[in-house]
Amino acid sequence: MTIGQVAGRLGVRPSALRYYERIGLLPPIERVNGQRRYGPAMLSRLAVIDVAKQAGFTMREIGVLLSGFSPSSAPPARWRKLAALKLREIDALLARTAAMRRLLQEGLRCRCARLDCCALAAYHVGARREGRTADRG
């Protein structure tokens, strides 16, 4: 398949495929008369890349998933290890998001005439002095 055919099947731009090749997510692609030619196995690899992107993995993390482990490490083991790390990252993000939400809700209830006199701002400054911030409770 040509790069255009693969891109069309996956709903991505051809430039994305060239980028994946450039950063090492895809191996060097065979060329025929100067044009990239993709075999059916490449669609499976691209599907893995897409699933990993949808799960929130960075391109670097996807690279580790695809080839950053010893040859004896099975792909499911790689996935479990990276997924556990990503889940911890997401849990921290959710905690920070919840703290942000609480702070905004408190701010909406505030009736202060000036922000610099607001008790909410004073609490935040005091919490920072004590080593607590809105994202750490």
C-alpha positions in Angstrom: 0.0 0.0 0.0 1.1 3.5 -0.6 1.5 6.1 2.1 -1.8 7.7 0.9 -3.7 4.5 1.0 -2.5 3.7 4.6 -3.2 7.2 5.7 -6.7 7.0 4.3 -7.4 3.7 5.9 -6.3 5.0 9.3 -7.7 8.5 9.0 -4.3 10.2 9.5 -2.2 12.5 7.4 0.6 11.0 5.4 2.9 13.4 7.3 2.0 11.6 10.5 3.3 8.4 9.0 6.5 10.0 7.9 6.9 11.5 11.4 6.4 8.1 13.0 9.2 6.7 10.7 11.5 9.7 11.5 11.2 9.3 15.3 11.6 5.5 15.1 8.0 4.3 15.9 8.0 2.7 12.4 11.0 0.9 11.0 12.4 2.3 7.7 9.7 1.6 5.1 10.5 -0.2 1.9 10.5 2.0 -1.1 9.5 1.2 -4.7 10.6 3.8 -7.2 11.1 6.2 -4.4 7.6 5.7 -2.9 7.0 4.2 0.5 5.2 0.8 0.4 3.6 -0.5 3.5 2.8 -4.2 4.1 -0.2 -5.5 6.0 1.9 -5.9 9.2 2.4 -2.2 9.3 -1.3 -1.6 9.8 -1.2 -3.7 13.0 1.8 -1.6 14.3 0.0 1.6 13.4 -3.1 0.3 15.3 -1.0 -0.2 18.4 0.4 3.3 18.1 -3.2 4.7 17.8 -4.4 2.7 20.8 -1.5 3.9 22.9 -2.1 7.5 21.8 -5.8 7.2 22.8 -4.6 5.9 26.2 -2.6 9.1 26.7 0.9 7.8 26.0 3.4 10.3 24.6 5.4 9.5 21.5 8.4 8.7 23.7 6.4 6.3 25.8 5.0 4.6 22.7 8.5 4.2 21.5 9.4 2.5 24.8 6.3 0.3 24.4 7.3 -0.8 20.9 11.0 -1.3 21.4 12.4 0.1 24.6 12.5 -3.2 26.5 14.8 -6.2 26.3 13.9 -8.7 23.6 12.9 -11.2 26.3 10.2 -8.9 27.6 6.9 -9.9 26.1 4.7 -7.1 24.7 1.9 -7.7 27.3 4.4 -7.3 30.1 5.6 -4.1 28.5 2.1 -2.8 28.3 1.3 -3.7 31.9 4.4 -1.9 33.2 3.7 1.2 31.1 0.0 1.2 31.8 0.7 1.0 35.6 2.9 4.1 35.3 0.4 5.9 33.2 -2.4 5.1 35.6 -0.4 6.7 38.5 0.1 9.7 36.3 -3.6 10.0 35.5 -4.5 9.5 39.2 -2.2 12.5 40.1 -3.8 14.5 37.3 -7.3 13.7 38.6 -6.4 14.7 42.1 -5.0 18.0 40.8 -8.1 18.5 38.7 -10.3 17.9 41.7 -8.3 20.4 43.7 -8.6 23.0 40.9 -12.4 22.3 40.8 -12.7 22.9 44.5 -10.7 26.1 44.3 -12.8 27.4 41.4 -16.1 26.5 43.2 -14.9 28.4 46.3 -14.0 31.3 44.1 -17.5 31.4 42.7 -19.0 31.6 46.2 -16.6 34.4 47.1 -18.4 37.8 47.4 -15.3 39.9 48.0 -15.2 43.3 46.3 -11.5 43.0 45.5 -9.4 39.9 44.7 -6.4 41.0 46.7 -8.6 41.1 49.9 -10.2 37.8 49.3 -9.9 35.2 52.1 -9.6 32.5 49.4 -6.4 34.1 48.1 -5.1 34.5 51.7 -5.8 30.8 52.4 -3.9 29.8 49.2 -0.9 31.9 50.3 -1.0 30.4 53.8 -1.3 26.9 52.4 1.7 27.5 50.1 3.8 28.7 53.2 2.8 25.5 55.0 3.8 23.3 52.0 0.2 22.6 51.0 -1.1 23.7 47.6 -4.5 23.3 46.0 -3.1 20.3 44.0 -1.7 18.5 47.1 -4.5 19.2 49.6 
